[in-house]
Amino acid sequence: MRFIEASLIMPLTMLVISALIALMMTYYSDLETQIKKHEEERKEIYKVSETIGIRVYDRIAHETKKQSDE
């Protein structure tokens, strides 16, 4: 059976831990980017509904004005 030299255990452990930390940071930064993107998409959905509401209001106002002119 072969033994690993004791002076290598601690540096290798730190290397593995730092690699795992870097992997977690990458995952969470990608997750944060995705969350921001979804928030922007949700805001765009509400803008569309506001635009539709304004168009409906303008159409009603235009028809009301048209009827009053007749």
C-alpha positions in Angstrom: 0.0 0.0 0.0 1.4 3.4 -0.9 1.2 6.4 1.4 0.7 10.0 0.4 3.3 12.3 1.9 1.8 14.4 4.7 3.1 17.6 3.2 0.9 17.1 0.2 -2.4 16.5 2.0 -3.0 20.0 3.2 -2.2 21.8 -0.1 -4.3 19.3 -2.1 -7.2 19.7 0.4 -7.0 23.5 0.0 -6.9 23.2 -3.8 -10.0 21.0 -3.8 -11.8 23.3 -1.4 -10.9 26.4 -3.4 -12.1 24.6 -6.6 -15.4 23.8 -5.0 -15.8 27.4 -3.8 -15.0 28.7 -7.3 -17.6 26.3 -8.8 -20.2 27.5 -6.3 -19.5 31.1 -7.0 -19.8 30.5 -10.7 -23.1 28.8 -10.2 -24.5 31.6 -8.0 -23.3 34.4 -10.3 -25.0 32.6 -13.3 -28.1 32.2 -11.1 -28.1 35.9 -10.3 -27.8 36.8 -14.0 -30.7 34.6 -14.7 -32.8 36.1 -11.9 -32.1 39.6 -13.2 -33.1 38.5 -16.8 -36.4 37.1 -15.5 -37.1 40.3 -13.6 -36.6 42.3 -16.7 -38.9 40.0 -18.7 -41.6 40.3 -16.0 -41.4 44.1 -16.2 -41.8 43.9 -20.0 -44.9 41.8 -19.6 -46.5 44.5 -17.5 -45.5 47.2 -20.0 -47.3 45.3 -22.7 -50.5 45.1 -20.7 -50.2 48.8 -19.9 -49.8 49.6 -23.6 -52.9 47.5 -24.4 -54.9 49.3 -21.7 -53.8 52.7 -23.1 -54.8 51.6 -26.6 -58.2 50.5 -25.4 -58.7 53.8 -23.6 -57.7 55.8 -26.7 -60.1 53.7 -28.8 -63.0 54.4 -26.5 -62.1 58.1 -26.3 -61.9 58.3 -30.1 -65.2 56.5 -30.6 -66.9 58.7 -27.9 -65.6 61.8 -29.7 -66.7 60.4 -33.0 -70.2 59.8 -31.7 -70.5 63.2 -30.1 -69.4 64.8 -33.4 -72.3 63.1 -35.2 
